[in-house]
Structures are given as C-alpha cells and as structure tokens.
Amino acid sequence: MFEKFDADRGQVGIGTLIVFIAMVLVAAIAAGVLVNTAGFLQATAQDAGQESVNKVTNRVDVVSTHGVVNDTGDGLTVDSLNLTVRLAAGSGSVSLEDTTIKYVSDSTARNLIYDDASSADGESLGNVSQWQDDTGVGGEGLNETEFTAYALEDGDDTSFPVLSGQGDRFELVINTSVVEGAGQDGVSTGDSVKLEITSRSGGSSQVIMTMPQQLAGKNDNDPIAL
C-alpha cells in the first residue's frame, strides 16, 4: 500500500518562504539605491564636465591691441588701452556685462567691470575719461573700476554687448588715467600692463601690453601699436 523511498526528502515551510521573500525585497531595495546613486553620480559628473569645458572654451580671444597717446603737458603717456576681441574657437556666447578684467600694472591692481559708456547708436563712446564718485563729483563716465566697449562688427546688429557669433568683433576700452588713480595721467614709456579677461563661466584670456620706449613724434590722441 505504501511505497518505500530510500532518497532524502525535504519540505519547504512557511518560515523558509518568508525568509526567501525578505531576501528578494532586500536585494530589490539595494538595487534601487545603487541605480539612484549611479544616476546622481552620472548627473554630477556631466555637470562638472560641462563646467570644465566652459572654463576652457567660453572665453574671448584678443585679436589686436593699441593705445591712445595723451599729452599731459608734462610729457606723453598712454591713457587709453584698446583691445579688439572675438569669441574663442568653440566658445558659446560671452556677455561683456558678466565679464571682468583684472588689471595689473607696475603700481596698480584692480578688477574692472563693464559699464556702458556708449551712446544710443552703440558706436560713439563719448567722454570715457571722466568719472564720478558717490557724491556725483567729477562728472559722468567711467570710474577706476570700470571698462567700456563698442561694437566693431555685430552680425545681427542686436546682440551687443553679447558676443554671439564668430564674426562679432568688439573693442574694449580701458582708461588708464582713471584706473591708475589720482595723480596719474596714464602709463608711461616702458611700463607694462597685464590684463586677464574672465567670462562668467570662468574662461580667461591673458594679454601683456608693454608701452613703447619712445613716444616722441606722437601727437595727442594718436593711436600706437602695443
């Protein structure tokens, strides 16, 4: 009536089933945590990578530089530094309003921010040599922590002061007679000025401008290559 089995037999009880289900749940939760962590790390890495790329590419290139001679009565100085800039290769748009210039000379170190000293047509700078303090003394214009600019070439004629295309060319203007501070009429022969132009994303370009040893023969407001 009953068969005899010599092989070992096992039986799964409710306790074993509960333990199995618990192990499956723990494994699923652990997998979910790992997936979420991997996604967070991937997003963080992408953001960090994009910021690093922006610091390298989102910047301006300095195409050319020149200065403007000023006859102070006591001698000739260069009281205006002019830099023609364009977007660096591969760069996205760069706004001058979010751009700073670190100005370092033999006697002065300042951080300059953009100020719109141009007229409504975006081309005429007017008098950029005048400035005013908090009380309004000194007239309107740039102060010792500002630079200005105007558009040489603006592809869509509407983007200034944003460099938005490779064909855009803007000219940055720094009035050294103001930036150098009281008692200075600009930078003299043989002086050097180091400029570091930094965009909002952190991309920077450096240029060193050395004043010529001789300004003899130049007249007031004459341009001079630097």
Secondary structure by P-SEA (a helix, b strand, c coil): cbbbbcbbbbbbcaaaaaaaaaaaaaaaaaaaaaaaaaaaaaaaaaaaaaaaaaaaccbbbbcccbbbbbbccccccccbbbbbbcccccccccccccbbbbbbcccbbbbbbbbccccccccccccccccccccccccccccccccccccccccccccccccccccbbbbbbbccccccccccccccccbbbbbbbbcccccbbbbbbbcccccccccccccccc
